């Protein structure tokens, strides 16, 4: 079941988007649940309570009270997997929005073909979960690459910093780098690999992740990390 939250304080826009999404998913033969919200505060309460979880959040940016950008920042700080689609009548937040890794921006009035393109992008991401197979002694451990925020060299192995835990394996960072999807992970330091899907900003001395974590950047890795991140953004957006 593909689950979508549509949050917009304009009833007409909210109903139109819900209708478009429902029709498009029916045409794609994708079972779905679409829940409308009239405010960011209302959706935030649902997410915080754990009553509902969603694959895709469709957020109007300019709303009274808490706006869609503020909600997206709160969500992204604790969840790197949910997809975010921004809807706005203004492009004032375009630059700021990259920090939360939205799949797309749609301008009002929304068009059906643009909604379809955004929806297909979101569905492709769900369907392309990448498993990582890692040998751990006599066992093979399977991890989801999307859930790895960054990897750190530690003593005689590596630490996988996941969303909710840290896993340790007896591998070198070089061996680990060969295991990771090259189009998603890059070396930013002699001791760190980072998931580019989790990067909010690359500075001269550190990478800031979407959850606020800061990872050091080595001087000899800076240029390549910046170039790889730009390539990643160009592919994604």
C-alpha positions in Angstrom: 0.0 0.0 0.0 1.5 3.3 -1.1 0.7 6.0 1.4 0.5 9.8 0.6 -0.2 12.8 2.8 -1.4 15.9 1.0 -1.0 19.1 3.1 -2.4 22.4 1.7 -4.5 25.0 3.4 -6.4 25.7 0.2 -9.3 23.3 0.1 -9.6 23.4 -3.7 -5.9 22.8 -4.4 -5.9 20.0 -1.7 -8.9 18.2 -3.2 -7.6 18.6 -6.8 -4.2 17.1 -5.9 -5.8 14.2 -4.0 -8.0 13.5 -7.0 -5.1 13.6 -9.4 -3.0 11.3 -7.3 -5.8 8.8 -6.9 -6.5 8.7 -10.6 -2.9 8.3 -11.5 -2.2 5.6 -9.0 -5.3 3.7 -10.2 -4.0 3.9 -13.8 -0.6 2.6 -12.6 -2.4 -0.2 -10.7 -0.8 0.9 -7.4 -2.9 0.4 -4.2 -2.9 3.6 -2.2 -4.1 5.5 0.8 -4.2 9.3 0.4 -4.9 11.4 3.5 -5.6 15.2 3.2 -4.4 17.7 5.8 -5.5 21.4 6.0 -2.4 22.5 8.0 1.2 21.6 8.7 0.4 21.5 12.4 -2.3 18.8 11.8 0.1 16.6 9.8 2.9 17.1 12.2 0.7 15.9 15.1 -0.2 12.8 13.1 3.5 12.0 12.3 4.7 12.7 15.9 2.0 10.4 17.3 2.9 7.5 15.1 -0.7 7.1 14.0 0.2 7.1 10.3 3.4 6.7 8.3 3.7 7.9 4.7 5.8 7.2 1.6 5.3 10.6 0.2 4.5 14.0 1.7 3.0 16.6 -0.7 3.5 19.9 1.1 2.3 23.4 0.3 5.2 25.7 1.3 3.3 28.9 2.1 0.7 28.1 4.7 -0.6 30.0 7.7 1.2 29.1 11.0 3.8 26.4 10.5 4.7 26.3 6.8 5.6 23.3 4.7 9.3 24.1 4.7 9.4 24.1 8.5 7.5 20.8 8.6 9.8 19.2 6.0 12.9 20.2 8.0 11.4 18.6 11.1 10.5 15.4 9.2 13.9 15.2 7.5 15.8 15.5 10.8 14.4 12.1 11.8 13.4 10.4 8.6 15.6 10.2 5.5 13.4 7.8 3.6 10.1 9.6 3.2 9.8 11.5 -0.1 8.8 15.1 -0.1 7.1 17.0 -2.9 6.8 20.7 -2.5 3.9 22.7 -4.0 4.1 26.5 -4.0 3.0 29.7 -5.7 6.4 31.2 -5.0 10.0 30.1 -5.7 11.4 32.1 -2.7 12.1 28.8 -0.8 13.8 27.0 -3.7 17.4 27.4 -2.5 16.5 26.5 1.1 14.5 23.5 0.0 17.5 21.5 -1.2 18.5 20.9 2.4 15.5 18.5 2.8 16.1 16.7 -0.5 12.7 17.1 -2.2 11.9 15.0 -5.2 10.4 18.0 -7.1 8.8 21.4 -6.8 5.4 22.0 -8.4 4.1 25.5 -9.1 0.5 26.4 -8.6 -1.8 25.7 -10.3 -0.6 22.1 -10.4 -0.7 20.3 -13.7 -1.6 16.7 -14.1 1.5 15.8 -16.2 3.8 17.4 -13.6 2.1 15.4 -10.8 2.5 12.2 -12.8 6.3 12.9 -13.4 6.8 13.5 -9.7 4.8 10.5 -8.7 6.7 8.2 -11.0 10.0 9.5 -9.6 8.8 8.8 -6.0 7.6 5.3 -7.0 10.9 4.5 -8.7 12.7 5.4 -5.5 10.6 3.0 -3.5 11.1 0.2 -6.0 14.9 0.7 -6.2 15.8 -0.2 -2.6 19.4 -1.3 -2.8 20.4 -4.3 -0.5 24.0 -4.4 0.7 25.4 -7.9 1.5 28.2 -7.8 4.1 30.1 -10.7 5.5 30.2 -10.8 9.2 32.1 -13.8 10.4 30.2 -16.9 9.2 27.1 -14.8 8.5 26.0 -12.6 5.7 24.2 -9.4 6.8 21.8 -7.6 4.4 21.4 -3.9 4.9 19.4 -1.3 3.0 21.8 1.2 1.5 19.2 4.0 1.8 19.3 3.7 5.6 23.1 4.2 5.9 23.8 7.8 6.7 27.6 7.5 6.7 30.4 5.0 7.3 33.3 5.6 9.6 36.7 3.8 9.9 37.0 2.7 13.5 39.9 0.7 15.0 40.2 -2.5 13.0 36.9 -2.1 11.1 34.2 0.2 10.1 31.0 1.6 11.8 27.9 1.9 9.7 25.9 4.8 11.1 22.3 3.8 10.3 19.1 5.7 11.0 18.4 4.1 14.3 21.6 2.2 15.2 25.3 1.8 14.6 26.6 -1.5 13.1 30.3 -2.6 13.3 32.0 -4.8 10.7 35.6 -6.0 10.3 36.2 -4.4 6.9 38.5 -1.7 5.8 37.0 1.5 4.5 38.5 0.8 1.1 36.7 -2.6 1.0 33.5 -0.9 2.2 33.7 1.7 -0.5 33.8 -1.0 -3.2 30.6 -2.5 -1.7 28.6 0.7 -1.7 26.6 2.0 -4.7 29.1 4.4 -6.4 26.4 6.8 -7.6 25.2 7.3 -4.0 28.2 7.2 -1.7 31.4 9.2 -1.9 34.6 9.4 0.1 34.9 12.8 1.9 37.7 12.0 4.3 40.4 9.3 4.8 38.1 7.8 7.5 34.6 8.6 6.2 32.2 7.6 3.4 28.9 9.6 3.2 25.5 8.9 1.6 25.0 11.8 -0.8 21.2 11.4 -0.3 21.7 12.6 3.3 23.9 15.6 2.5 22.4 19.1 3.2 25.7 21.1 2.6 29.4 20.5 1.8 31.7 23.1 3.4 35.5 23.3 3.2 36.0 21.4 6.4 32.9 19.4 7.0 29.7 17.9 5.5 26.4 18.7 7.2 23.8 16.0 6.9 20.1 16.6 6.8 19.7 15.4 10.4 22.4 18.0 11.6 25.2 15.5 11.9 28.6 16.9 10.8 31.2 14.7 9.1 34.8 15.9 8.5 36.1 16.6 5.0 39.7 15.9 4.2 41.4 18.6 2.0 42.5 16.1 -0.7 38.9 14.7 -0.9 37.1 18.1 -1.0 37.0 18.8 -4.7 36.0 15.3 -5.7 33.3 15.2 -3.0 31.9 18.5 -4.3 31.9 17.3 -7.9 30.3 14.0 -7.0 27.6 15.7 -5.0 26.8 18.1 -7.9 26.5 15.1 -10.3 24.2 13.4 -7.8 22.0 16.4 -7.6 21.8 16.8 -11.3 20.8 13.1 -11.7 18.2 13.4 -8.9 16.6 16.7 -9.8 
